[in-house]
Amino acid sequence: MTKFNEMKGSELVAAYNEMAKKLGAPAVTRFSDRKAALRRCEALAARLPKEETKAKKNGAVRSSRATKVITAIVKGNPKKEGSLGAQHFDAMVGKTVASYLAAYEGHDRQNARQWLANFCRDQFVQLV
C-alpha cells in the first residue's frame, strides 16, 4: 500500500483523485486537515482491487500472467486424441491466459487453470 504518511498535502490530493477516478468517486481540491486526508486516502485505497494496491519496490505495477500468450513447446498434441487433455491443449495454445480461462466458469475454470499448470509443469506449453 502507498505510504500516505510520507506524502505532502498536494501529493495526498493527487493520490486521492487518482484513486477516486478509478472508482468513480468525486475528486477533491483540498482536505480540511492532514488527519482527514490520511483517513480518506486509506479508506479509498482499501476499496481498490488488490492488483491496484500492489507495487514492486521500484513503483511499477506487477505484470500479470493473464496477458501472457500460451505457446506449445512440443510438436502436435501430446495427449490422446479425443481425450479431455487433448481438448484443453487445443483450446489453450495460441491464446492468452485470460482468454483461455474466460471460456470456463466456476469449477470448470479451476479445472482449466489446473490443466494449464500441469501442461506448464510437464513442459508441453510455456507462457510468453
Sequence and secondary structure as in RCSB ss.txt:
>XXXX:A:sequence
MTKFNEMKGSELVAAYNEMAKKLGAPAVTRFSDRKAALRRCEALAARLPKEETKAKKNGAVRSSRATKVITAIVK
GNPKKEGSLGAQHFDAMVGKTVASYLAAYEGHDRQNARQWLANFCRDQFVQLV
>XXXX:A:secstr
   GGGS HHHHHHHHHHHHHHHT    S  SSHHHHHHHHHHHHHHS HHHH   TTS     GGG BEEESSS
S  S TTSHHHHHHHHHTTSBHHHHHHT  THHHHHHHHHHHHHHHTTSEEE 
